[in-house]
Amino acid sequence: MSMIGYARVSTASQSTEIQVEKLKEAGCSVIRMEKVSGRSREGRTELETVMDFIQAGDTLVVAKLDRLGRSTRDVLNLVHDLEERGAALRVLEPDIDTKGPMGKVVLTVLGMVSEMELGFIRERQKDGIEKAKAEGRYNGRPATLDAAAIQNMKASGLGVTEIARRLSCSRSAVYKILNAALA
């Protein structure tokens, strides 16, 4: 019966150090860490590794629920997968353990709150972008490709595939720039 820790941060500039310390204090014998978004389970290779080797009687431990996932459905699916393996989930802050029925109820409610919070963040971001656009301060993402260079390459007889290969970009990005020049 092992306690397996899982620590996650969303960006490379963030650190898992505080989570790892809490997981060690909780008695985790193994701790897996990754830097990836928690919006879904896709691309979370360390979490998949944990789910592959977790066994009956083991407990997956996370410092906070949002480290496990931002989607209520993903969190509940993880709990279901753990239960099918005979394992449990323990969240350190607030203290929740899915070994009992009350822990599952609290987990469901907190998962919904976490998802709602993410929705609020997206709404605030959208409102901020709209306000910045109205004030003329938002121009979108800066261009990463030189439109003039692409047009010159095309004019010199290079095909879209070759241009994309030379610039290490997609053909659709080249087409987008060439079509914008025609409009």
C-alpha positions in Angstrom: 0.0 0.0 0.0 1.9 3.0 -1.4 1.1 6.7 -1.2 2.0 8.1 -4.7 2.3 11.8 -5.0 1.5 13.8 -8.1 2.6 17.4 -8.5 1.7 19.6 -11.5 2.2 23.2 -12.6 0.9 24.8 -15.7 3.9 26.7 -17.1 7.7 26.1 -17.2 8.2 29.3 -15.1 6.4 27.8 -12.2 7.8 25.4 -9.6 6.5 22.1 -8.1 8.8 22.5 -5.1 6.2 23.5 -2.5 3.8 20.7 -3.7 6.6 18.1 -3.6 7.5 19.2 0.0 3.9 18.8 1.1 3.7 15.4 -0.6 6.9 14.2 1.1 5.5 15.4 4.5 2.3 13.4 3.8 4.4 10.2 3.4 4.5 9.7 -0.3 7.1 7.1 -1.3 7.0 8.1 -5.0 6.3 11.5 -6.4 5.8 12.2 -10.1 6.0 15.8 -11.4 5.1 17.6 -14.6 4.7 21.0 -16.2 1.6 20.9 -18.3 -1.9 22.4 -18.4 -4.6 20.7 -16.2 -7.5 21.5 -18.6 -7.5 17.8 -19.7 -5.7 14.5 -19.2 -4.1 14.8 -22.7 -0.4 15.2 -22.7 -0.1 14.5 -19.0 2.4 11.7 -19.3 3.4 11.6 -15.6 -0.2 11.3 -14.5 -0.7 8.5 -17.1 2.4 6.7 -15.7 0.9 6.9 -12.2 -2.4 5.6 -13.4 -0.6 2.7 -15.2 1.3 1.5 -12.1 -1.1 2.3 -9.3 -2.4 -0.8 -7.6 -5.2 -1.9 -5.2 -4.6 -0.4 -1.8 -2.5 2.5 -3.1 -3.4 6.1 -2.7 -2.8 8.9 -5.2 -2.0 12.1 -3.3 -2.2 15.7 -4.6 -1.5 18.9 -2.7 -4.7 20.6 -4.0 -7.5 19.4 -6.2 -6.8 21.8 -9.0 -3.3 20.1 -9.4 -5.2 17.0 -10.5 -7.4 18.7 -13.0 -9.5 21.8 -13.8 -12.4 19.8 -15.3 -14.9 18.2 -13.0 -15.5 15.4 -15.5 -11.7 14.7 -15.7 -11.3 14.6 -11.9 -14.4 12.4 -11.5 -13.1 10.1 -14.2 -9.8 9.8 -12.5 -11.5 9.0 -9.2 -13.5 6.3 -11.0 -10.4 4.9 -12.6 -8.7 4.8 -9.2 -11.7 3.0 -7.7 -11.7 0.4 -10.4 -8.1 -0.4 -9.5 -8.9 -0.5 -5.8 -7.0 2.7 -5.2 -8.1 6.0 -3.6 -7.4 9.7 -4.0 -6.3 12.0 -1.2 -6.2 15.7 -1.5 -4.1 17.5 1.2 -5.7 21.0 1.1 -8.5 20.8 2.0 -8.2 17.3 3.5 -10.3 15.0 1.3 -10.1 11.2 1.0 -12.2 9.2 -1.4 -12.1 6.1 0.7 -15.4 7.2 2.2 -18.7 8.4 0.7 -18.4 11.9 2.2 -15.0 12.4 0.5 -16.6 11.7 -2.9 -19.4 14.3 -2.3 -16.9 17.0 -1.2 -14.6 16.1 -4.2 -17.5 16.5 -6.6 -18.5 19.9 -5.2 -14.9 21.2 -5.2 -14.4 19.9 -8.7 -17.4 21.9 -9.9 -16.1 25.0 -8.1 -12.7 24.6 -9.7 -14.3 24.4 -13.1 -16.5 27.4 -12.4 -13.4 29.4 -11.4 -11.7 28.5 -14.6 -14.8 29.8 -16.5 -14.6 33.1 -14.5 -11.0 33.4 -15.4 -11.7 33.0 -19.1 -14.6 35.5 -18.9 -12.3 38.1 -17.3 -9.6 37.5 -19.9 -12.2 37.9 -22.7 -13.5 41.1 -21.1 -10.0 42.5 -20.8 -9.1 41.7 -24.4 -12.4 43.4 -25.6 -11.6 46.5 -23.5 -8.0 46.6 -24.8 -9.3 46.3 -28.4 -11.8 49.1 -27.9 -9.0 51.3 -26.6 -6.7 50.3 -29.4 -4.1 48.6 -27.2 -4.7 45.1 -28.4 -3.4 43.9 -31.7 -3.5 40.2 -31.2 -0.5 37.9 -31.1 2.6 39.3 -32.7 3.5 38.0 -36.1 6.1 35.3 -36.0 6.6 35.0 -39.8 7.9 37.7 -42.1 5.0 38.3 -44.6 7.3 40.2 -47.0 9.8 37.3 -47.1 7.1 34.8 -47.8 5.8 36.9 -50.6 9.3 37.3 -52.1 9.9 33.6 -51.9 6.6 32.9 -53.7 7.4 35.5 -56.3 10.8 33.9 -56.9 9.0 30.7 -57.9 9.1 28.6 -54.7 6.1 26.5 -53.8 4.1 26.7 -50.6 5.5 23.4 -49.3 9.1 24.5 -49.9 8.5 27.9 -48.2 6.9 26.2 -45.2 9.9 23.8 -45.0 12.5 26.6 -45.1 10.6 28.6 -42.5 9.8 25.6 -40.3 6.1 26.4 -40.3 2.9 24.9 -41.6 1.7 25.2 -45.2 -1.5 26.7 -43.8 0.5 29.6 -42.2 2.1 30.3 -45.6 -1.3 30.2 -47.3 -2.8 32.5 -44.7 -0.2 35.1 -45.4 -0.3 34.8 -49.1 -4.2 35.0 -49.1 -4.1 38.1 -46.9 -1.8 39.8 -49.4 -4.3 39.1 -52.1 -7.2 40.6 -50.1 
